[in-house]
Amino acid sequence: MHTRLTRMCLLLALAGATTAFADPNDPPAGYYTNATGIGPTLKSNLRTIISTGFISRSYGDARFALPLIDRDPNNPNNVILVYTGQSVPSAWDSGITWNREHTWPDSYGNSSGPNYSDYHMLRPCNPSVNSSRGNEPFGLNSASLWDPTQPGSPIQYRGEIARTMFYAATRYGDAGGSTTTGPFILVDSGFSVGVSRMGVLTSLLAWHFENPVDERERLRNQRVYSQALNPTYYQNNRNPFVDRPEFVWAIWGPTPNNSQLSVATPNAGGASARTVTFGPVITGAPAFGTQNVVLDKTGVTPTTYDIIVSGAATSNFSGPRKAFAFNPQSRVLAVGVTTSGVGSYTGTIVIDNTDLTSAGAGQGANDANDVITVNASILSHASPSFTTPAATTSRLIDFGSVPQNSGTHTQPAPVYNLLVTPGLTANLDVDGWIGTPTPANSSSVFSFSLPSPVSIAAGSANSSVVSLDSANPPGTYQVVYTINTSDQDLPGAIIFAPLTLTVLGEITANCPGDLNGDLVVDNLDFVLFADAYAIFDCSDPLMPAGCPADLNADLVVDNADFAIFAQAYSEFVCP
């Protein structure tokens, strides 16, 4: 749980060290080290920070400084005008194309001193628009107030101008306020010429949170500050409310912050957690895409927050300086994951409520972080095989010769799913199999115990067997089993080439000539032999299956077979 103290420590750490958000427009390390406290204390400390090393430039210099500070990113020869967002030629022509707008009007401020030409407060402006604005305070819904975002402007200036006013009141104001020329203060009313008051404060607060800092505004802030970007006219100070938007409520918020952020049901400290799982899928599947996670904000007060994305996680909405406006709100985060092939991926999206004040446990500065954990897995394809560790897609099982009526003979015939990637190999699905017998009655001789359908885990095998039933007539038998397999039913699954299992075996007669299997060679067998002798050719369809009378296995029933039969007939009883 963040307390006010720990939150300030975090803030100082972020200001004084390289962070996940560090980029060229960040303040230098340690710039806000002394930005401690809240309310008047924080305001005073910030005034010291942004006044130290301040380089005063002239009003005349602004003619040449503003074209660089507000340069059109799409046309370096143009300057972007405040309020309207127009892009016009930047060359100074004595104020015909553009002139210098005092966002804090001279008549409400001081016509001399650095504040008169402070580049954080001075903007290029269309002359007629500048004239229309005059010295109207910023606000809405009144003829005496000025909306800084004019109709048709491509730039939302309300939040930006609000932060300019907060800067002005910090750089040139005081904590107690004043009704006389000099200190700049922000109020909701009492605006008049010669009085250093601007606002409307409630509007400025709303605009600040409704229109958070963007990269264009951050670049402008950096150009005012940086000698590297602005060698001739750099001012050497920053707008702290662009760098650290959380300072605004800590100074001007009328009540302690009662916001609470969550991605699931929060605990008493405001912490919440959500897990988003992608997959598993098999390599080659379409990209994961995203899943939506709702970020809720409760509480009446607005707040600022950071979204810190790490690991393989992605989010369409991330980074520092995010904001929620007044009253309960929600925002949908499109959460995803970055992958690069087979593997397990994880990452986190941390939402940190960065406000510096708190109305109680789990609120504002005491609102603990909310964490979205993102997991994903991409599997290797399964690997069907008859053997291990090397893949074998065909196999021969030969039972050899087995005596008739010697029982059922079995041999193992496992189907393996080889382990391709430990922990990340898809299951193997046996989708079906079919046996092709030769001759046709071989299907009654052999059987295969492989279930179908069945799923085989990676690194495992199904304990199937093939069996030969010796109770069948003597003969040579064969079945070719074609086994169809595929990946488990996941995105990216493929069908594999069939496995082929060939099974052979011969059933031999225990007693040559005992054609009916009654263990004696008698007249009944003679009749069967004579019928076969008359047919002669074992391939003749009229020949009994397996051609049992072919006692010498030469595929014909002839005198050679008769000689064997006669010998057995004379012995009568089978051995």
C-alpha positions in Angstrom: 0.0 0.0 0.0 1.3 3.4 -0.9 1.3 6.0 1.9 1.8 9.7 1.1 5.4 9.3 2.1 6.1 6.2 0.1 4.3 7.7 -2.9 6.6 10.8 -2.7 9.6 8.5 -2.4 8.5 6.7 -5.6 8.0 10.0 -7.3 11.5 11.2 -6.4 12.9 7.9 -7.5 11.2 8.3 -10.9 12.5 11.9 -11.1 16.0 11.0 -10.1 16.7 7.8 -12.0 16.4 6.2 -15.3 12.9 4.6 -15.6 10.9 2.6 -18.0 9.5 5.8 -19.2 12.8 7.6 -19.8 12.9 9.3 -23.2 14.5 12.5 -24.7 11.7 14.7 -23.4 12.0 13.6 -19.8 13.5 16.0 -17.2 17.1 15.3 -16.3 17.8 13.0 -13.4 17.2 14.8 -10.1 15.4 17.8 -11.5 12.5 17.3 -9.1 14.4 15.9 -6.2 13.3 18.8 -3.9 9.7 18.7 -5.1 8.4 17.5 -1.7 5.3 18.0 0.3 1.8 19.0 -0.9 -0.2 22.3 -1.1 1.8 25.5 -0.5 4.9 23.6 0.4 5.0 21.8 -2.9 4.2 24.9 -4.8 7.0 26.9 -3.1 9.5 24.1 -3.7 8.5 23.9 -7.4 8.9 27.7 -7.7 12.4 27.4 -6.4 13.2 24.6 -8.9 11.9 26.4 -11.9 13.4 29.7 -11.0 16.9 28.4 -10.3 19.0 28.8 -13.4 16.1 30.6 -15.3 17.4 32.5 -18.3 15.4 35.7 -19.0 14.8 36.3 -22.6 13.5 39.4 -24.2 10.1 40.0 -25.7 11.8 40.7 -29.0 13.6 37.4 -28.8 10.3 35.7 -28.9 9.9 36.6 -32.6 12.7 34.1 -33.3 12.4 31.7 -30.4 8.7 30.8 -30.9 9.1 29.6 -34.5 11.5 26.9 -33.1 9.5 26.2 -30.0 6.2 25.8 -31.8 7.6 24.5 -35.1 5.2 22.5 -37.3 6.5 18.9 -37.2 5.3 18.4 -40.8 6.8 21.6 -42.1 9.9 23.1 -40.5 9.3 26.4 -42.2 5.9 26.8 -40.4 4.8 27.5 -36.9 1.7 26.2 -35.2 -0.6 28.9 -33.8 -2.2 28.6 -30.4 -6.0 28.2 -30.0 -6.6 27.4 -33.7 -3.8 24.9 -34.5 -3.2 26.7 -37.8 0.2 26.1 -39.6 1.5 29.3 -41.1 4.9 30.5 -42.3 7.1 31.1 -39.3 9.2 34.0 -40.7 8.5 37.2 -38.7 6.7 39.8 -40.7 6.0 42.4 -37.9 3.0 40.5 -36.7 1.0 40.3 -39.9 0.9 36.5 -40.2 1.2 35.8 -36.5 1.9 37.7 -33.3 2.9 37.0 -29.7 0.0 36.0 -27.4 0.3 36.5 -23.7 -1.6 33.6 -22.4 -1.6 35.4 -19.0 -2.6 38.8 -20.3 -0.3 41.7 -19.7 -3.2 43.7 -18.2 -3.8 41.0 -15.6 -0.1 40.6 -14.9 3.0 42.7 -15.0 4.2 44.5 -18.1 7.8 44.2 -17.2 10.1 41.4 -15.9 10.7 37.9 -17.1 7.1 36.9 -16.8 6.3 39.2 -19.7 8.2 37.1 -22.1 8.4 33.7 -20.4 8.3 31.2 -23.3 6.1 28.8 -21.3 3.5 31.5 -21.3 4.0 33.2 -24.7 2.6 31.7 -27.8 2.4 32.4 -31.5 -1.2 33.4 -32.4 -3.4 34.5 -35.3 -3.6 38.3 -34.9 -7.4 38.4 -35.2 -7.9 35.6 -32.8 -5.5 37.3 -30.4 -7.5 40.4 -30.6 -10.8 38.5 -30.1 -9.4 36.9 -27.0 -8.2 40.2 -25.5 -7.7 39.6 -21.8 -10.5 37.2 -21.2 -9.9 34.6 -18.5 -10.0 31.0 -19.5 -13.4 29.3 -19.1 -16.5 28.1 -20.8 -20.1 29.2 -21.4 -19.7 32.9 -20.9 -19.1 35.8 -23.3 -16.5 37.1 -20.8 -14.5 33.8 -20.8 -12.2 32.4 -23.4 -12.2 28.8 -24.7 -8.6 28.0 -25.6 -9.7 25.4 -28.1 -11.3 27.2 -31.0 -13.8 25.6 -33.4 -12.0 23.6 -36.1 -8.7 23.4 -34.2 -6.9 20.0 -34.7 -5.2 20.5 -31.3 -7.0 20.2 -27.9 -5.5 23.3 -26.2 -7.7 23.3 -23.0 -5.4 21.0 -21.0 -2.3 22.6 -22.4 -3.4 26.1 -21.5 -4.5 24.9 -18.0 -1.0 23.7 -17.4 0.4 27.0 -18.6 -1.7 28.8 -16.1 -0.6 26.4 -13.3 3.0 27.2 -14.3 2.4 30.9 -14.3 0.8 30.8 -10.8 3.7 28.7 -9.5 6.5 30.7 -11.1 5.1 34.1 -10.4 2.4 33.6 -7.8 2.4 33.0 -4.1 0.5 30.5 -1.9 -1.6 33.1 -0.1 -2.9 34.9 -3.1 -3.2 38.6 -3.8 -5.7 41.1 -5.2 -3.0 43.5 -6.3 -0.7 43.5 -9.3 2.2 41.2 -8.8 1.6 37.7 -7.5 -0.3 35.5 -10.0 -3.1 33.4 -8.6 -5.8 31.2 -9.9 -9.4 31.8 -8.8 -13.0 31.3 -10.1 -14.0 34.9 -10.1 -12.8 38.5 -9.4 -11.1 39.0 -12.7 -10.3 42.6 -13.5 -7.6 44.7 -15.2 -4.7 45.4 -12.9 -5.5 42.4 -10.7 -3.3 39.3 -11.2 -6.0 36.8 -11.2 -6.7 34.2 -13.8 -9.0 31.2 -14.1 -11.6 29.9 -14.1 -9.8 27.6 -11.6 -12.4 24.9 -11.6 -12.4 24.9 -15.4 -8.6 24.7 -15.5 -8.6 21.7 -13.1 -11.2 19.9 -15.2 -9.3 20.6 -18.5 -6.0 19.4 -17.0 -7.5 15.9 -16.3 -9.8 15.8 -19.3 -7.0 16.5 -21.7 -3.8 14.9 -20.4 -0.2 15.8 -21.6 0.6 14.6 -25.1 4.0 14.2 -26.8 3.7 17.5 -28.7 3.3 19.4 -25.5 6.2 17.5 -23.9 8.4 18.4 -26.9 7.5 22.0 -26.6 8.4 21.9 -22.9 11.8 20.4 -23.8 12.5 23.0 -26.4 11.9 25.8 -23.9 14.3 24.1 -21.5 17.0 22.5 -23.6 20.1 24.2 -24.9 20.7 21.3 -27.2 17.3 21.8 -28.9 17.3 25.6 -28.7 20.9 26.9 -28.4 20.2 30.6 -28.8 16.9 31.1 -26.9 16.6 28.2 -24.4 15.1 29.3 -21.1 16.6 26.6 -18.9 13.5 25.8 -16.9 10.6 23.4 -17.2 6.8 23.4 -16.7 6.5 20.9 -13.9 2.9 20.2 -14.6 3.8 18.8 -18.0 6.4 16.6 -16.5 4.5 15.6 -13.4 0.7 16.2 -13.8 0.1 14.8 -10.3 1.4 18.0 -8.9 -1.7 19.9 -9.9 -4.2 18.3 -7.6 -1.6 18.2 -4.8 -1.5 22.0 -5.0 -4.9 23.2 -6.1 -7.2 20.2 -5.3 -9.9 21.5 -3.0 -10.2 18.1 -1.2 -7.9 15.2 -0.7 -8.0 12.7 -3.5 -10.6 9.9 -3.1 -10.0 8.1 -6.4 -9.5 4.4 -6.5 -8.4 2.4 -9.6 -9.1 -1.2 -10.1 -9.2 -4.0 -12.7 -11.0 -6.4 -10.5 -12.6 -6.3 -7.0 -10.0 -4.4 -4.9 -8.9 -5.1 -1.4 -9.0 -2.7 1.4 -5.8 -1.1 0.2 -7.1 -0.6 -3.3 -5.0 -3.3 -4.9 -6.6 -5.5 -7.5 -5.3 -8.3 -9.8 -6.5 -9.8 -13.1 -5.0 -12.6 -15.1 -5.4 -12.7 -18.9 -4.5 -16.0 -20.6 -3.9 -16.4 -24.3 -3.6 -19.9 -25.8 -2.5 -22.4 -25.8 -2.2 -22.5 -29.6 0.1 -24.4 -31.9 2.9 -22.8 -33.8 1.6 -21.3 -37.1 -1.7 -20.3 -35.6 -3.0 -16.8 -36.3 -1.8 -14.0 -33.9 -3.4 -13.9 -30.5 -5.0 -10.5 -30.9 -6.1 -8.7 -27.7 -8.5 -9.1 -24.8 -10.4 -6.2 -23.2 -9.8 -5.4 -19.6 -11.9 -2.6 -18.0 -10.0 -0.2 -15.8 -12.4 1.4 -13.3 -12.0 4.6 -11.4 -14.2 5.3 -8.4 -14.4 8.4 -6.4 -15.4 12.0 -7.2 -12.0 13.5 -7.5 -9.9 13.2 -10.7 -6.5 11.6 -10.6 -3.4 10.9 -12.6 -1.9 7.4 -13.1 0.9 5.5 -14.9 0.5 2.3 -16.8 3.8 0.4 -16.7 4.0 -2.5 -19.2 6.7 -5.1 -18.9 7.7 -8.5 -20.2 5.7 -9.9 -23.1 2.6 -7.9 -22.2 1.2 -5.2 -24.5 -1.5 -2.6 -24.0 -3.1 -0.1 -26.3 -3.0 2.4 -23.6 0.2 2.7 -21.6 2.9 5.0 -20.3 3.0 7.8 -17.8 0.9 10.9 -17.3 -2.5 9.3 -17.8 -5.6 10.9 -16.2 -9.1 10.3 -15.2 -11.4 13.3 -14.8 -14.0 14.0 -12.1 -16.5 11.4 -11.0 -16.5 7.6 -11.5 -15.2 6.5 -14.9 -13.8 3.5 -16.8 -11.4 2.9 -19.6 -11.1 -0.2 -21.7 -7.5 -1.6 -22.1 -6.9 -3.8 -25.1 -4.4 -6.2 -23.5 -2.2 -8.4 -25.7 1.1 -10.3 -25.7 4.2 -10.3 -27.9 5.4 -13.7 -29.1 8.2 -15.0 -31.3 7.5 -18.7 -31.8 7.2 -21.7 -29.6 7.4 -20.8 -25.9 5.7 -19.6 -22.8 5.3 -15.9 -22.4 4.3 -13.7 -19.5 4.2 -10.0 -18.7 2.5 -7.5 -16.4 0.6 -4.3 -16.8 0.8 -2.3 -13.6 -1.6 0.7 -13.0 -0.2 3.1 -10.5 -2.4 5.8 -9.1 0.1 8.6 -8.9 -1.8 11.2 -6.9 0.0 12.7 -3.9 -3.0 13.2 -1.6 -5.4 10.7 0.0 -8.8 10.8 1.6 -8.3 7.5 3.3 -7.3 3.9 2.9 -7.1 2.6 -0.7 -7.7 6.2 -2.1 -5.4 8.5 -4.0 -1.9 8.3 -2.7 -2.9 5.2 -0.6 -4.4 3.4 -3.6 -2.2 0.3 -4.1 -1.1 -0.8 -7.5 -3.4 -2.8 -9.8 -1.8 -5.6 -11.8 -2.8 -7.4 -14.9 -0.8 -10.5 -15.5 -0.7 -11.7 -19.1 0.2 -15.3 -20.0 0.5 -17.0 -23.3 1.8 -20.3 -24.7 2.6 -21.5 -28.2 3.1 -25.3 -28.6 5.2 -27.3 -31.0 3.3 -29.7 -33.3 2.8 -33.2 -32.0 5.1 -35.9 -33.4 3.4 -39.3 -34.2 5.7 -42.4 -34.2 5.9 -46.1 -33.7 9.2 -45.8 -31.9 11.2 -43.5 -29.6 13.3 -41.4 -29.6 13.5 -41.2 -33.4 10.3 -40.8 -35.4 9.2 -43.9 -37.3 6.0 -43.7 -39.4 5.9 -47.3 -40.6 6.3 -50.7 -38.8 6.2 -54.4 -39.6 5.1 -56.9 -36.9 5.6 -60.5 -38.0 4.2 -63.2 -35.8 5.9 -65.9 -37.8 4.4 -69.4 -37.7 2.1 -70.2 -34.9 0.4 -73.6 -34.4 -3.3 -73.7 -35.0 -5.4 -73.6 -31.8 -2.4 -72.5 -29.7 -4.3 -69.5 -28.3 -4.1 -65.8 -28.8 -0.7 -64.4 -29.5 0.0 -60.6 -28.9 2.7 -58.1 -29.6 3.0 -54.5 -28.4 2.1 -51.9 -31.0 2.4 -48.6 -29.2 1.7 -45.2 -30.9 4.0 -42.5 -29.5 3.8 -38.8 -29.3 7.4 -37.8 -29.3 8.4 -34.9 -27.1 9.5 -32.0 -29.4 9.7 -29.1 -26.9 9.6 -30.0 -23.2 6.4 -28.8 -21.7 5.3 -27.2 -24.9 4.4 -30.0 -27.3 0.8 -30.5 -28.4 -1.1 -33.7 -27.7 -1.5 -36.2 -30.5 -5.0 -37.1 -31.5 -5.7 -40.5 -33.0 -8.6 -39.7 -35.2 -9.2 -43.2 -36.6 -7.7 -46.2 -38.3 -8.6 -48.8 -40.9 -7.3 -52.3 -41.6 -6.8 -53.7 -45.1 -6.7 -57.6 -44.9 -5.0 -59.9 -47.3 -6.7 -62.4 -47.8 -10.1 -61.0 -46.7 -10.4 -63.4 -43.8 -7.2 -62.0 -42.3 -9.5 -59.4 -40.5 -10.8 -62.3 -38.3 -7.3 -63.5 -37.5 -5.8 -60.1 -36.4 -7.1 -57.5 -34.0 -5.7 -54.0 -33.0 -6.5 -52.5 -29.6 -5.7 -48.9 -30.4 -8.8 -46.8 -29.3 -10.1 -44.2 -31.6 -10.5 -41.4 -31.0 -7.8 -41.0 -28.3 -5.4 -38.3 -27.3 -1.8 -39.0 -26.4 0.2 -36.6 -24.3 3.6 -35.4 -25.4 6.3 -37.8 -24.4 3.8 -40.6 -23.9 2.4 -43.6 -25.8 -0.8 -45.5 -26.0 -0.3 -49.1 -24.8 -2.0 -50.7 -27.7 -1.3 -54.3 -29.0 -2.0 -56.4 -32.0 -3.3 -59.9 -31.6 -3.3 -63.1 -33.7 -6.1 -65.6 -33.0 -4.8 -69.1 -33.8 -8.2 -70.7 -33.8 -8.5 -69.8 -37.4 -7.8 -72.1 -40.3 -4.2 -72.7 -41.2 -2.9 -70.2 -43.7 -0.8 -67.1 -44.2 -2.5 -63.8 -43.2 -1.8 -60.1 -43.4 -3.5 -56.8 -42.4 -2.2 -53.3 -43.1 -3.4 -50.8 -40.6 -3.6 -47.1 -41.7 -3.7 -44.8 -38.7 -4.8 -41.2 -39.1 -3.5 -38.7 -36.5 -3.5 -34.9 -36.0 -2.6 -32.3 -33.5 -5.0 -31.8 -30.6 -7.9 -29.5 -31.4 -6.2 -26.1 -31.0 -5.6 -23.2 -33.3 -2.8 -24.1 -35.6 -3.5 -27.8 -35.6 -2.5 -29.9 -38.6 -3.2 -33.4 -39.9 -0.2 -35.7 -40.2 0.6 -38.2 -42.9 -0.9 -41.6 -41.8 1.1 -44.1 -39.8 1.3 -47.6 -41.5 1.4 -50.8 -39.4 1.8 -54.1 -41.3 1.0 -57.3 -39.4 1.9 -60.8 -40.8 1.5 -64.2 -39.5 1.0 -67.9 -40.4 -1.2 -70.4 -38.7 0.1 -74.0 -39.3 -1.9 -77.1 -38.8 -0.8 -79.2 -35.8 -1.8 -82.3 -37.7 -1.5 -82.2 -41.5 -4.7 -83.6 -43.1 -6.9 -82.7 -40.1 -8.9 -80.3 -42.2 -11.9 -80.0 -39.9 -9.8 -79.6 -36.7 -11.3 -82.6 -34.8 -7.7 -84.0 -34.1 -8.2 -87.1 -36.2 -7.6 -87.7 -39.9 -10.6 -89.7 -41.1 -13.1 -89.9 -43.9 -14.6 -86.5 -43.1 -11.2 -84.9 -43.8 -10.9 -87.1 -46.9 -14.1 -85.6 -48.3 -12.8 -82.0 -47.7 -9.4 -82.9 -49.3 -11.1 -84.5 -52.3 -13.2 -81.3 -52.8 -10.1 -79.2 -52.7 -8.2 -81.6 -54.9 -10.9 -81.2 -57.5 -10.6 -77.4 -57.4 -6.8 -77.6 -57.5 -5.9 -73.9 -57.6 -5.7 -72.1 -54.2 -6.6 -68.8 -55.8 -9.9 -70.2 -57.1 -12.8 -68.5 -55.4 -14.4 -71.8 -54.8 -11.4 -72.9 -52.7 -12.0 -72.8 -48.9 -10.4 -69.8 -47.2 -6.8 -70.2 -46.5 -6.6 -73.2 -48.8 -6.1 -75.7 -45.9 -5.7 -78.7 -48.1 -2.5 -77.2 -49.6 -0.4 -79.2 -47.2 3.0 -78.3 -48.8 2.0 -74.6 -49.3 2.7 -74.5 -53.1 -0.7 -72.8 -53.8 -2.1 -75.9 -55.5 -3.8 -79.0 -54.2 -2.2 -81.9 -56.1 -0.6 -85.3 -55.8 2.1 -84.0 -53.5 -0.5 -82.9 -51.1 -2.3 -86.2 -51.4 0.9 -88.1 -50.4 1.1 -86.0 -47.2 -2.6 -86.5 -46.6 -2.4 -90.3 -47.1 0.4 -90.5 -44.6 -1.6 -88.6 -42.0 -4.7 -90.7 -42.9 -2.9 -93.8 -42.2 -1.8 -92.5 -38.7 -5.4 -91.4 -38.0 -4.9 -89.8 -34.6 -3.0 -86.5 -34.6 0.2 -86.4 -32.6 
